[in-house]
Amino acid sequence: MRTALRCLFLTLLSSALIPFVATAQDDVAGSQDPAGMNRMPSYYIADYQVTEFDAYTFKTTVNGKSEDKAIEGKHLEIRYNLKEGASTPPSPLQVVRNYQNAARAAGGQVLYQGEDETTIRLVRGGTETWAFIQVGNLPSGVPVFMHLIVKQAMKQDVTMDAAQMADSISQTGEVAIYGIYFDTAKSDLKPESDAALAEIARLLASKPGLKVYIVGHTDMVGDPAANVKLSQARAQSVVAALTGKYSIPATRLIAYGAGPYAPVASNRTDDGRSRNRRVELVEIATN
């Protein structure tokens, strides 16, 4: 069914591409090749769409079995068309092999191989990029379709406010905060954390008798001991921000690193690992 739908899509697309190839030979305004991924010779960018945060389901092969994997982050959709008058068009396999070889040469992985499509993964400079490349074979040329995700966590625009935090602590003695951000393997707070920190400060200012553990949590990727150390450093960064920027007395805050040892979701999935990377406020109740 998927193959039939793809063929239908390419057939319908061919009629739209023919006049486009004849009149447009330059890249569309604002477009560019993905970082570290050059195009095939004699191609131009005919369509280019960017979504700041989205998900795309990539085909992969794991232990010889097909497995779809949803990846979240910045989503680029690109269509390359062959320029009019170009020399003999490459075959779909030639295009696929070029992208695969380039990825391997850069230390990347080929995660899926089809007759005219492939999934590759490349990690460079701390950035993880996934790309699904599909090649058409039309009378108008050999268009190349690319879905590319620069993997990243979603910026949390909606932050739990002080009243909601207070309600959660009242009911359960703790509250999980997901609006506090750090770079991978680092403990420095990112500027995007300011909204959540401000709400925590409001909570503590509104309840002067409240004392809390600031508990850092990680996922299970990497060495457990290193993750405990990292979570402790992150918790201490939160305490430092609250005492320094927001003037919360240090006597009301204790940093604690729980590392990967208190998950709230499975660490087998990206979504689960994302939920496990969090900061919690745990009430220090002595009576």
Buried (B, 14 or more C-beta within 10 A) or exposed (E): EEEEEBEEEBEEBBEEBEEBBEEBBEBBEEBEBBEBBEBBEBBBBBBBEEEEBBBBEBBBBEEEEEEEBEBBBBBBBBBBBBBBEBEEBBEBEEBBBBBBEBBEEEEBBBBBBBEBBBBBBBEEEEBBBBBBBBBBBBEBBBBBBBBBBBBBBEEBEEBBBBEEBBEBBEEEEBBBBBBBBBEEEEBEBEEEBBBBBBBBBBBBEEBEEBBBBBBBBBBBEBEEEEBBBBBBBBBBBBBBBBBEEBEBEEEBBBBBBBBBEEBEEEBEEBEBBBBBBBBBBBBEEEE
